[in-house]
Amino acid sequence: MPRYKLKDVINKEKLEEILKKFSEATGLAAIIADKDGVNITSPSKFTNHCNLVRSTEKGRKNCYLSDAKLGRLSLQKGGPATALCHCELVDLAAPLVVEGQCLGYILCGQVFLKPPDEEQIERARKRAIDFGLDPDLYLRSFLEIEIVPENYIYTAGEMLHIISSYIIELGINRLYQERLLEETRRRSEYENAIKTLELRALQSQVNPHFLFNTLNTAARLAYLENASKTAEIIYSLANLLHYSLKNLNQLVTLKEEISCIKYYLYIQQIRYKDHIKACIEMPEELGKYLIPVMSLQPLVENAIVHGLEKKREGGILRIVGYEKNSDIYIEIIDDGVGIEERMIKILKSSKEAINGHTTGLGIYNVDLRIKKYFGPKYGLSIESKLGEGTKVTIKIPKRTER
């Protein structure tokens, strides 16, 4: 059997995209490391505390050793395992095994299961000195760590394990295909090579169904274990992931877009509890009109990230649709902290994805795609007042033919 290296197998960009979506949906940090605990992907939503620790050579080395140790524990267990890292945060690791060979580990967490006691705080102060860091700055970041239930991190970790293992299996299949193609070329068996590659392509088309069926199976198991809220989160994440993987160069109905938003909002409302309330006011007759896929979700996420998340007492998000003359208007309104004029210009003009967006799509790209399909008179407008909130308005034509 060939000896694979994780960095040669994975589609790094695709895995980082999935990790980003996972972290934004669950609030958990995530990363993929090789067997030695060395990072393969970029950190996703790492806490300020962990970034501070890893800014020192000793802290970073200890993190790698800690990640590798937890990874080996998960390999011995044969599945996800939780443990305290060297800084006494709870992490979860799951082994990435292909054909009996461990290629590395997927890790998530950086949380507490309960508030740290005085002894933990004192040990943290000593660690800061050992790392050569400011103890007060270190302790502030330590006490900012989020507290979550143990079953939450375990269930989230299992979902991430399933998805990442699927991506790695696709990478192995890709290597198999490349090797097979080279062999058949050398043997001049062109026709047989084509037939084999067609079979591989067919298998690749079936694989996504396996992924989402597995997530749905996990959700049904959660129901059987009376963890109905966990099951709903899994269903919502599976549906959101399935929808977000659609081809961005296509039109969908407003009804489909709103369904996607409902899944996303359900996950966020579970995460933020009563901090964020949301309502959708979309007349049923507007559901038949077309809009570029994934147009609403980045705007809703923008309202949460730049508006409501920063508001101490929380707030309300409204999605309102109406028709005027021969056009459709959709407003995403929040009563959050508002956005500075400088940031609005960045959001409207940035051709790169804004960090923190689950979909990897910025406001610029949403506006660009609407104009591409419907012309320059359509697109987005943004109104915001600091301390009062923000309104983003989408204007699209009444179009029903794809």
Order of alpha helices (4+ residues) and beta strands (2+ residues): alpha-alpha-beta-alpha-alpha-beta-beta-beta-alpha-alpha-alpha-alpha-alpha-beta-alpha-beta-beta-alpha-beta-beta-alpha-alpha-beta-beta
